[in-house]
Amino acid sequence: MSRYPDVETFLTSVRRGYQASDMDPDTRRCVNAVFAALEAGNGERNEGGRRFPACEYLDAAARLVEGKRPEFEAIMASFTALESLIDWTRRPGGTNASANIMEGHANAMVVGPGGLEARDDVQVGISLLAPNVRYPDHRHKPEETYLCLTPGEFRHGDDGDWFSPGVGGSFYNHPDMLHAMRSGEQPLLAVWCLRRVG
């Protein structure tokens, strides 16, 4: 089955964005494995178009990306080209989430379950937080990497401190690691890649 051209453009830009970041060995290994899987075949094609209130901050997030690095501007441009086809989703509130979590966040699955390219071995998508939103603590079986397109803070590990990767920063969450993120005065926009292991 052929891949949407706009999805292919987005994936190419994400790969280049990660390559432009200072990846640690675990992040590099996971990203390489995700993109090797993506080269091996396509999933079922889906279309949606559902948005949530937090999506109103997408333009503000895009303005934060402008002028940073051409690789990240390319991610934003390619995502904008396909965003109207995506069924954005929301995670229910959970442990330590801010009171505004439901109106203040949205997740876009480009590749993965329910995504524009539906498959269950790998996932590639974007999370958007409105200003001053704390995402709930959560964990999942797939390993995961993040690539930060705007400022924001993250936490991983049961007793980890909050840290700021910075614009263009990337990092890795091993399988089943507790993690969370939060925005400050500006919206947070981050790309993620997940890979099923075992």
N, CA, C and O of each residue as an XYZ file, in Angstrom:
792
protein
N       0.856     -1.185      0.000
C       0.000      0.000      0.000
C       0.891      1.235      0.000
O       1.857      1.297      0.762
N       0.584      2.220     -0.843
C       1.434      3.393     -0.947
C       1.209      4.324      0.240
O       0.121      4.373      0.814
N       2.248      5.052      0.591
C       2.198      5.999      1.707
C       1.727      7.353      1.177
O       2.096      7.754      0.073
N       0.914      8.052      1.963
C       0.570      9.423      1.606
C       1.862     10.206      1.356
O       2.776     10.141      2.179
N       1.964     10.934      0.261
C       3.174     11.740      0.033
C       3.455     12.722      1.172
O       4.611     12.929      1.542
N       2.393     13.333      1.734
C       2.605     14.279      2.824
C       3.130     13.587      4.081
O       3.885     14.184      4.848
N       2.737     12.339      4.294
C       3.273     11.583      5.425
C       4.742     11.284      5.190
O       5.553     11.405      6.108
N       5.094     10.898      3.981
C       6.497     10.631      3.662
C       7.352     11.876      3.871
O       8.457     11.791      4.407
N       6.846     13.020      3.451
C       7.581     14.273      3.638
C       7.762     14.573      5.118
O       8.842     14.982      5.546
N       6.703     14.368      5.901
C       6.781     14.591      7.346
C       7.818     13.664      7.984
O       8.645     14.114      8.776
N       7.779     12.388      7.647
C       8.722     11.436      8.237
C      10.156     11.773      7.864
O      11.056     11.664      8.697
N      10.375     12.175      6.636
C      11.722     12.579      6.220
C      12.196     13.775      7.029
O      13.351     13.826      7.450
N      11.304     14.741      7.247
C      11.686     15.928      8.014
C      11.949     15.583      9.477
O      12.853     16.147     10.093
N      11.166     14.660     10.035
C      11.398     14.246     11.428
C      12.751     13.564     11.556
O      13.499     13.836     12.495
N      13.065     12.688     10.626
C      14.366     12.003     10.684
C      15.507     13.011     10.615
O      16.480     12.898     11.362
N      15.398     13.987      9.734
C      16.439     15.008      9.628
C      16.494     15.879     10.880
O      17.568     16.322     11.288
N      15.334     16.121     11.485
C      15.312     16.880     12.726
C      16.051     16.169     13.838
O      16.830     16.785     14.565
N      15.809     14.869     13.975
C      16.551     14.095     14.976
C      18.047     14.113     14.662
O      18.870     14.254     15.566
N      18.395     13.972     13.397
C      19.811     13.963     13.024
C      20.486     15.289     13.344
O      21.694     15.328     13.578
N      19.722     16.371     13.357
C      20.271     17.686     13.686
C      20.378     17.911     15.191
O      21.002     18.876     15.632
N      19.773     17.026     15.980
C      19.844     17.152     17.437
C      21.050     16.370     17.953
O      21.662     15.585     17.229
N      21.368     16.605     19.206
C      22.491     15.914     19.844
C      21.952     14.658     20.516
O      21.695     14.655     21.720
N      21.781     13.594     19.743
C      21.168     12.374     20.261
C      22.140     11.586     21.136
O      23.311     11.423     20.791
N      21.638     11.098     22.274
C      22.438     10.161     23.059
C      22.339      8.782     22.400
O      21.509      8.596     21.510
N      23.161      7.813     22.810
C      23.171      6.516     22.116
C      21.824      5.799     22.107
O      21.462      5.188     21.102
N      21.070      5.863     23.216
C      19.768      5.182     23.249
C      18.775      5.841     22.296
O      18.021      5.158     21.602
N      18.780      7.170     22.269
C      17.891      7.880     21.345
C      18.237      7.530     19.908
O      17.348      7.246     19.105
N      19.523      7.546     19.579
C      19.953      7.235     18.219
C      19.544      5.820     17.825
O      19.052      5.601     16.718
N      19.744      4.862     18.722
C      19.391      3.470     18.425
C      17.894      3.340     18.175
O      17.479      2.697     17.211
N      17.083      3.947     19.039
C      15.633      3.858     18.904
C      15.163      4.531     17.614
O      14.353      3.963     16.881
N      15.662      5.728     17.334
C      15.263      6.447     16.118
C      15.646      5.647     14.878
O      14.852      5.527     13.944
N      16.858      5.100     14.867
C      17.277      4.299     13.712
C      16.385      3.081     13.517
O      16.054      2.725     12.386
N      15.993      2.436     14.625
C      15.121      1.264     14.535
C      13.729      1.646     14.037
O      13.137      0.923     13.235
N      13.205      2.777     14.508
C      11.885      3.234     14.056
C      11.892      3.479     12.549
O      10.987      3.041     11.840
N      12.916      4.181     12.064
C      12.922      4.521     10.649
C      13.292      3.330      9.767
O      12.908      3.287      8.598
N      14.025      2.374     10.307
C      14.249      1.128      9.558
C      12.928      0.387      9.378
O      12.660     -0.159      8.308
N      12.100      0.366     10.429
C      10.790     -0.281     10.327
C       9.900      0.451      9.327
O       9.154     -0.180      8.578
N       9.975      1.772      9.314
C       9.145      2.552      8.395
C       9.534      2.329      6.939
O       8.696      2.436      6.043
N      10.796      2.022      6.709
C      11.236      1.732      5.340
C      10.778      0.356      4.880
O      10.694      0.093      3.680
N      10.479     -0.527      5.843
C      10.171     -1.919      5.512
C       8.739     -2.129      5.030
O       8.434     -3.176      4.460
N       7.861     -1.165      5.245
C       6.487     -1.371      4.798
C       5.561     -0.302      5.309
O       5.903      0.454      6.218
N       4.387     -0.243      4.722
C       3.385      0.750      5.076
C       2.211      0.075      5.765
O       1.963     -1.118      5.586
N       1.499      0.860      6.551
C       0.294      0.357      7.188
C      -0.946      0.791      6.432
O      -0.866      1.334      5.330
N      -2.073      0.545      7.032
C      -3.354      0.942      6.443
C      -3.497      2.457      6.482
O      -3.073      3.097      7.444
N      -4.092      3.034      5.438
C      -4.267      4.482      5.380
C      -5.592      4.890      6.004
O      -6.634      4.296      5.727
N      -5.538      5.913      6.849
C      -6.726      6.447      7.511
C      -6.798      7.947      7.269
O      -5.801      8.583      6.928
N      -7.985      8.499      7.449
C      -8.162      9.944      7.466
C      -9.132     10.292      8.567
O     -10.030      9.513      8.887
N      -8.952     11.462      9.146
C      -9.842     11.918     10.201
C     -10.186     13.378     10.015
O     -10.842     13.759      9.046
N      -9.735     14.195     10.958
C     -10.019     15.614     10.882
C     -10.559     16.194     12.180
O     -11.036     17.329     12.196
N     -10.492     15.424     13.281
C     -11.000     15.920     14.566
C      -9.937     16.775     15.253
O      -8.763     16.407     15.307
N     -10.372     17.930     15.779
C      -9.476     18.825     16.510
C     -10.059     19.094     17.893
O     -11.242     18.859     18.139
N      -9.206     19.592     18.794
C      -9.604     19.952     20.154
C      -9.175     21.386     20.435
O      -8.371     21.941     19.686
N      -9.690     21.999     21.495
C      -9.380     23.414     21.754
C      -7.886     23.741     21.800
O      -7.487     24.826     21.378
N      -7.065     22.836     22.299
C      -5.625     23.114     22.386
C      -5.004     23.341     21.011
O      -3.962     23.987     20.901
N      -5.639     22.811     19.961
C      -5.089     22.975     18.608
C      -5.040     24.433     18.184
O      -4.333     24.778     17.237
N      -5.783     25.295     18.871
C      -5.718     26.720     18.587
C      -4.321     27.282     18.842
O      -3.987     28.357     18.343
N      -3.505     26.565     19.612
C      -2.148     27.025     19.921
C      -1.122     26.536     18.906
O       0.069     26.812     19.048
N      -1.569     25.820     17.897
C      -0.625     25.285     16.917
C       0.085     26.407     16.155
O       1.287     26.319     15.905
N      -0.641     27.447     15.791
C      -0.015     28.559     15.076
C       1.007     29.272     15.957
O       2.079     29.653     15.486
N       0.675     29.454     17.236
C       1.615     30.096     18.159
C       2.869     29.248     18.315
O       3.978     29.779     18.381
N       2.693     27.927     18.373
C       3.852     27.034     18.465
C       4.689     27.121     17.197
O       5.918     27.123     17.259
N       4.027     27.193     16.048
C       4.755     27.295     14.782
C       5.592     28.563     14.738
O       6.704     28.551     14.209
N       5.073     29.662     15.289
C       5.848     30.904     15.310
C       7.097     30.770     16.181
O       8.115     31.406     15.909
N       7.021     29.943     17.226
C       8.194     29.708     18.075
C       9.270     28.919     17.334
O      10.456     29.032     17.644
N       8.851     28.123     16.357
C       9.797     27.309     15.584
C      10.501     28.140     14.518
O      11.640     27.852     14.149
N       9.812     29.183     14.018
C      10.364     29.997     12.931
C      11.736     30.563     13.295
O      11.931     31.110     14.380
N      12.669     30.420     12.374
C      13.984     31.005     12.550
C      14.920     30.254     13.470
O      16.033     30.717     13.721
N      14.495     29.092     13.986
C      15.366     28.327     14.878
C      16.376     27.504     14.078
O      17.568     27.811     14.061
N      15.891     26.468     13.423
C      16.735     25.636     12.560
C      15.895     25.243     11.345
O      14.699     24.986     11.482
N      16.493     25.194     10.178
C      15.704     24.831      8.994
C      15.092     23.440      9.101
O      14.017     23.197      8.553
N      15.769     22.513      9.806
C      15.225     21.160      9.954
C      13.909     21.176     10.726
O      12.998     20.405     10.423
N      13.810     22.054     11.721
C      12.598     22.100     12.533
C      11.497     22.885     11.826
O      10.315     22.574     11.977
N      11.878     23.888     11.064
C      10.888     24.578     10.234
C      10.299     23.618      9.212
O       9.114     23.708      8.890
N      11.115     22.697      8.696
C      10.620     21.703      7.735
C       9.638     20.745      8.396
O       8.640     20.362      7.786
N       9.916     20.351      9.648
C       8.959     19.503     10.378
C       7.629     20.233     10.499
O       6.574     19.656     10.239
N       7.678     21.503     10.894
C       6.452     22.268     11.096
C       5.689     22.431      9.797
O       4.467     22.288      9.766
N       6.410     22.730      8.718
C       5.746     22.915      7.417
C       5.108     21.621      6.935
O       3.984     21.630      6.433
N       5.818     20.511      7.084
C       5.276     19.237      6.604
C       4.113     18.774      7.474
O       3.168     18.164      6.974
N       4.176     19.062      8.782
C       3.057     18.702      9.650
C       1.839     19.548      9.324
O       0.722     19.031      9.290
N       2.029     20.825      9.085
C       0.912     21.708      8.740
C       0.196     21.227      7.484
O      -1.022     21.361      7.370
N       0.951     20.666      6.541
C       0.371     20.205      5.278
C      -0.576     19.030      5.452
O      -1.465     18.828      4.625
N      -0.401     18.248      6.521
C      -1.256     17.069      6.703
C      -2.139     17.148      7.943
O      -2.945     16.249      8.182
N      -2.000     18.207      8.733
C      -2.689     18.282     10.023
C      -4.198     18.186      9.903
O      -4.851     17.616     10.777
N      -4.766     18.736      8.831
C      -6.224     18.732      8.697
C      -6.795     17.327      8.507
O      -8.002     17.133      8.653
N      -5.947     16.339      8.181
C      -6.407     14.961      7.991
C      -6.364     14.139      9.275
O      -6.885     13.024      9.321
N      -5.749     14.683     10.308
C      -5.467     13.909     11.519
C      -6.644     13.937     12.479
O      -7.277     14.976     12.666
N      -6.934     12.802     13.081
C      -7.831     12.736     14.229
C      -7.000     12.961     15.481
O      -6.406     12.023     16.010
N      -6.955     14.206     15.958
C      -6.254     14.490     17.200
C      -6.926     13.716     18.339
O      -8.128     13.453     18.300
N      -6.144     13.362     19.333
C      -6.678     12.630     20.489
C      -6.265     13.350     21.769
O      -5.418     14.244     21.757
N      -6.886     12.938     22.872
C      -6.513     13.464     24.188
C      -6.385     12.311     25.168
O      -7.130     11.333     25.103
N      -5.432     12.442     26.070
C      -5.286     11.478     27.161
C      -6.176     11.947     28.308
O      -6.155     13.126     28.663
N      -6.955     11.040     28.891
C      -7.756     11.437     30.050
C      -6.853     11.963     31.152
O      -5.681     11.596     31.232
N      -7.392     12.809     31.989
C      -6.625     13.283     33.135
C      -6.084     12.111     33.935
O      -6.634     11.010     33.898
N      -5.018     12.357     34.646
C      -4.386     11.296     35.422
C      -3.565     11.871     36.546
O      -3.719     13.039     36.902
N      -2.705     11.069     37.099
C      -1.917     11.449     38.254
C      -1.101     12.701     37.977
O      -0.349     12.768     37.005
N      -1.263     13.696     38.849
C      -0.508     14.953     38.837
C      -0.790     15.850     37.640
O      -0.069     16.824     37.424
N      -1.819     15.546     36.861
C      -2.167     16.427     35.738
C      -2.727     17.743     36.261
O      -3.355     17.785     37.319
N      -2.494     18.824     35.506
C      -3.072     20.112     35.883
C      -4.584     20.091     35.643
O      -5.089     19.281     34.867
N      -5.286     20.984     36.315
C      -6.743     21.018     36.218
C      -7.217     21.339     34.802
O      -8.344     21.006     34.436
N      -6.369     21.980     34.008
C      -6.754     22.386     32.650
C      -6.303     21.389     31.583
O      -6.241     21.735     30.403
N      -5.991     20.163     31.982
C      -5.392     19.202     31.055
C      -6.299     18.894     29.862
O      -5.807     18.825     28.736
N      -7.589     18.710     30.067
C      -8.440     18.273     28.964
C      -8.573     19.340     27.881
O      -8.600     19.009     26.696
N      -8.656     20.598     28.261
C      -8.746     21.668     27.267
C      -7.366     22.107     26.805
O      -7.243     22.847     25.829
N      -6.324     21.656     27.501
C      -5.001     22.213     27.276
C      -4.013     21.326     26.553
O      -2.830     21.662     26.495
N      -4.451     20.196     25.994
C      -3.498     19.358     25.271
C      -4.186     18.626     24.123
O      -5.408     18.474     24.097
N      -3.363     18.177     23.173
C      -3.841     17.343     22.066
C      -2.650     16.577     21.513
O      -1.533     17.092     21.479
N      -2.892     15.353     21.084
C      -1.859     14.492     20.520
C      -2.240     14.117     19.086
O      -3.388     13.773     18.803
N      -1.264     14.190     18.198
C      -1.490     13.874     16.786
C      -0.696     12.633     16.418
O       0.534     12.672     16.375
N      -1.383     11.538     16.155
C      -0.746     10.302     15.709
C      -0.673     10.335     14.179
O      -1.690     10.222     13.496
N       0.543     10.491     13.656
C       0.711     10.471     12.207
C       0.876      9.033     11.736
O       0.212      8.602     10.793
N       1.760      8.297     12.390
C       1.952      6.870     12.110
C       1.746      6.107     13.409
O       2.346      6.444     14.429
N       0.912      5.094     13.378
C       0.634      4.298     14.569
C      -0.847      4.003     14.665
O      -1.597      4.325     13.743
N      -1.289      3.398     15.758
C      -2.705      3.052     15.902
C      -3.613      4.271     15.748
O      -3.480      5.249     16.483
N      -4.526      4.204     14.797
C      -5.435      5.308     14.557
C      -4.837      6.463     13.786
O      -5.513      7.468     13.565
N      -3.575      6.347     13.367
C      -2.916      7.434     12.658
C      -3.237      7.447     11.184
O      -3.972      6.592     10.690
N      -2.674      8.437     10.470
C      -2.873      8.487      9.021
C      -2.330      7.231      8.364
O      -2.870      6.755      7.365
N      -1.253      6.697      8.937
C      -0.746      5.381      8.531
C      -0.851      4.488      9.756
O      -0.050      4.599     10.684
N      -1.837      3.605      9.758
C      -2.136      2.799     10.935
C      -1.256      1.556     10.971
O      -1.260      0.754     10.037
N      -0.507      1.405     12.049
C       0.337      0.220     12.259
C       0.616      0.145     13.748
O       0.437      1.127     14.469
N       1.055     -1.025     14.213
C       1.228     -1.187     15.651
C       2.666     -1.468     16.084
O       2.912     -1.693     17.269
N       3.618     -1.461     15.154
C       5.008     -1.728     15.543
C       5.757     -0.467     15.947
O       6.586     -0.496     16.856
N       5.464      0.651     15.266
C       6.085      1.931     15.586
C       5.036      3.032     15.542
O       3.976      2.885     14.934
N       5.362      4.144     16.207
C       4.482      5.308     16.224
C       5.328      6.563     16.045
O       6.431      6.665     16.583
N       4.801      7.511     15.287
C       5.433      8.822     15.145
C       4.321      9.855     15.209
O       3.327      9.753     14.489
N       4.488     10.842     16.065
C       3.460     11.854     16.197
C       3.966     13.093     16.905
O       5.168     13.281     17.090
N       3.023     13.931     17.296
C       3.320     15.225     17.918
C       2.380     15.442     19.086
O       1.195     15.119     19.014
N       2.924     15.997     20.172
C       2.104     16.449     21.295
C       2.162     17.961     21.379
O       3.214     18.574     21.194
N       1.007     18.551     21.661
C       0.871     19.994     21.793
C       0.241     20.296     23.149
O      -0.826     19.780     23.478
N       0.914     21.136     23.929
C       0.365     21.609     25.201
C       0.151     23.110     25.111
O       1.037     23.840     24.666
N      -1.006     23.569     25.525
C      -1.238     25.002     25.674
C      -0.332     25.523     26.799
O       0.229     24.717     27.542
N      -0.175     26.829     26.943
C       0.645     27.340     28.041
C       0.143     26.881     29.406
O      -1.059     26.757     29.639
N       1.085     26.638     30.289
C       0.807     26.322     31.699
C      -0.072     25.091     31.874
O      -1.069     25.111     32.597
N       0.326     24.019     31.191
C      -0.366     22.730     31.288
C       0.627     21.678     31.746
O       1.760     21.620     31.269
N       0.186     20.851     32.674
C       1.003     19.736     33.171
C       0.358     18.440     32.720
O      -0.760     18.123     33.127
N       1.061     17.686     31.875
C       0.581     16.400     31.362
C       0.638     15.381     32.485
O       1.516     15.472     33.343
N      -0.278     14.404     32.509
C      -0.262     13.427     33.604
C       0.952     12.502     33.558
O       1.511     12.241     32.493
N       1.342     12.018     34.719
C       2.335     10.947     34.785
C       1.762      9.740     34.046
O       0.589      9.407     34.213
N       2.578      9.094     33.243
C       2.116      7.920     32.508
C       3.304      7.052     32.141
O       4.456      7.475     32.241
N       3.012      5.843     31.718
C       4.040      4.897     31.281
C       3.440      3.997     30.214
O       2.222      3.837     30.139
N       4.298      3.410     29.391
C       3.828      2.503     28.353
C       4.943      1.529     27.998
O       6.116      1.772     28.283
N       4.560      0.437     27.379
C       5.520     -0.621     27.061
C       6.511     -0.246     25.962
O       7.679     -0.624     26.062
N       6.101      0.484     24.912
C       7.096      0.825     23.880
C       8.176      1.756     24.414
O       7.916      2.583     25.289
N       9.390      1.617     23.884
C      10.421      2.607     24.152
C      10.079      3.854     23.356
O       9.325      3.795     22.384
N      10.647      5.005     23.781
C      10.187      6.274     23.222
C      11.323      7.290     23.180
O      12.195      7.310     24.048
N      11.290      8.126     22.158
C      12.173      9.281     22.083
C      11.338     10.532     21.866
O      10.247     10.473     21.299
N      11.855     11.651     22.319
C      11.239     12.951     22.086
C      12.218     13.853     21.357
O      13.430     13.754     21.551
N      11.690     14.731     20.520
C      12.437     15.813     19.888
C      11.647     17.093     20.148
O      10.511     17.224     19.693
N      12.237     18.029     20.870
C      11.524     19.228     21.317
C      11.651     20.351     20.292
O      12.759     20.756     19.940
N      10.523     20.844     19.821
C      10.506     21.924     18.842
C      10.332     23.287     19.493
O      10.630     24.309     18.875
N       9.855     23.316     20.728
C       9.664     24.557     21.476
C      10.148     24.328     22.906
O      10.438     23.193     23.282
N      10.239     25.388     23.705
C      10.635     25.194     25.115
C       9.593     24.377     25.874
O       8.412     24.374     25.528
N      10.044     23.700     26.892
C       9.179     22.914     27.756
C      10.022     22.115     28.721
O      11.244     22.046     28.582
N       9.372     21.510     29.702
C      10.070     20.709     30.710
C       9.527     19.292     30.709
O       8.354     19.058     30.418
N      10.395     18.355     31.038
C      10.062     16.938     31.043
C      10.593     16.302     32.320
O      11.495     16.822     32.975
N      10.012     15.177     32.643
C      10.430     14.417     33.821
C      10.368     12.952     33.452
O       9.385     12.506     32.861
N      11.402     12.190     33.792
C      11.296     10.747     33.623
C      11.966     10.033     34.782
O      12.950     10.499     35.357
N      11.396      8.892     35.098
C      11.815      8.146     36.270
C      10.909      8.442     37.444
O      10.323      9.521     37.535
N      10.796      7.474     38.346
C       9.888      7.614     39.485
C      10.235      8.791     40.384
O       9.343      9.376     40.999
N      11.505      9.148     40.474
C      11.913     10.248     41.341
C      12.783     11.258     40.597
O      13.601     11.949     41.205
N      12.604     11.340     39.288
C      13.426     12.238     38.476
C      13.045     13.692     38.649
O      11.899     14.014     38.963
N      14.013     14.567     38.442
C      13.766     15.999     38.479
C      13.293     16.474     37.108
O      13.544     15.819     36.096
N      12.618     17.597     37.082
C      12.225     18.212     35.827
C      13.469     18.721     35.119
O      14.389     19.227     35.761
N      13.501     18.591     33.807
C      14.620     19.090     33.022
C      14.098     19.694     31.728
O      13.022     19.338     31.250
N      14.869     20.606     31.174
C      14.507     21.269     29.928
C      15.510     20.879     28.849
O      16.663     21.304     28.907
N      15.100     20.082     27.870
C      16.023     19.683     26.801
C      16.444     20.843     25.908
O      17.473     20.771     25.236
N      15.648     21.915     25.900
C      15.901     23.044     25.023
C      15.351     22.786     23.626
O      15.071     21.644     23.260
N      15.200     23.845     22.860
C      14.709     23.714     21.497
C      15.711     22.889     20.697
O      16.895     23.220     20.644
N      15.232     21.815     20.078
C      16.106     20.911     19.349
C      16.691     19.800     20.190
O      17.427     18.956     19.679
N      16.373     19.789     21.476
C      16.870     18.719     22.346
C      16.089     17.433     22.131
O      14.903     17.457     21.802
N      16.765     16.323     22.319
C      16.117     15.013     22.211
C      16.512     14.170     23.410
O      17.550     14.402     24.031
N      15.676     13.190     23.730
C      15.992     12.292     24.839
C      15.189     11.008     24.697
O      14.326     10.889     23.827
N      15.487     10.052     25.567
C      14.965      8.683     25.465
C      14.269      8.293     26.756
O      14.735      8.619     27.848
N      13.145      7.589     26.623
C      12.453      6.944     27.751
C      12.449      5.438     27.514
O      11.923      4.965     26.507
N      13.036      4.687     28.444
C      13.034      3.240     28.251
C      11.644      2.675     28.528
O      10.825      3.358     29.143
N      11.354      1.452     28.092
C      10.015      0.883     28.259
C       9.554      0.902     29.711
O      10.319      0.581     30.621
N       8.311      1.276     29.914
C       7.636      1.274     31.207
C       8.177      2.328     32.171
O       7.906      2.252     33.369
N       8.929      3.301     31.682
C       9.434      4.383     32.533
C       8.333      5.420     32.759
O       7.695      5.872     31.809
N       8.118      5.787     34.004
C       7.169      6.841     34.324
C       7.710      8.167     33.779
O       8.883      8.483     33.978
N       6.865      8.942     33.094
C       7.328     10.215     32.554
C       6.163     11.186     32.401
O       4.995     10.798     32.440
N       6.511     12.455     32.227
C       5.518     13.519     32.094
C       6.178     14.722     31.435
O       7.393     14.748     31.237
N       5.365     15.713     31.099
C       5.875     16.959     30.528
C       4.981     18.100     30.972
O       3.845     17.896     31.401
N       5.526     19.316     30.859
C       4.738     20.488     31.220
C       5.225     21.695     30.425
O       6.408     21.815     30.104
N       4.292     22.576     30.119
C       4.606     23.811     29.408
C       4.723     24.949     30.407
O       4.218     24.878     31.528
N       5.409     26.007     29.966
C       5.493     27.227     30.756
C       4.566     28.282     30.178
O       3.390     28.019     29.925
N       5.095     29.463     29.975
C       4.283     30.571     29.470
C       4.003     30.464     27.971
O       3.180     31.205     27.432
N       4.688     29.543     27.308
C       4.496     29.346     25.868
C       4.006     27.920     25.611
O       4.219     27.038     26.443
N       3.356     27.683     24.471
C       2.937     26.309     24.170
C       4.141     25.396     23.974
O       5.212     25.834     23.553
N       3.946     24.142     24.283
C       4.975     23.114     24.101
C       4.586     22.267     22.895
O       3.443     21.828     22.773
N       5.547     22.045     22.010
C       5.333     21.188     20.845
C       6.511     20.236     20.750
O       7.660     20.673     20.681
N       6.241     18.951     20.745
C       7.303     17.948     20.707
C       6.899     16.792     19.813
O       5.752     16.346     19.819
N       7.867     16.318     19.046
C       7.711     15.113     18.225
C       8.107     13.915     19.072
O       9.011     14.008     19.903
N       7.427     12.780     18.863
C       7.830     11.548     19.556
C       7.806     10.382     18.588
O       7.031     10.343     17.633
N       8.687      9.433     18.873
C       8.753      8.153     18.160
C       8.709      7.047     19.202
O       9.457      7.086     20.179
N       7.859      6.081     19.008
C       7.768      4.929     19.893
C       8.000      3.655     19.093
O       7.653      3.573     17.915
N       8.589      2.668     19.749
C       8.838      1.378     19.097
C       8.523      0.258     20.061
O       9.002      0.232     21.194
N       7.710     -0.665     19.592
C       7.373     -1.840     20.400
C       8.613     -2.725     20.503
O       9.276     -3.006     19.505
N       8.911     -3.155     21.713
C      10.079     -4.018     21.930
C       9.613     -5.334     22.534
O       8.573     -5.403     23.189
N      10.415     -6.391     22.297
C      10.113     -7.687     22.871
C       9.076     -8.468     22.095
O       8.730     -9.585     22.479
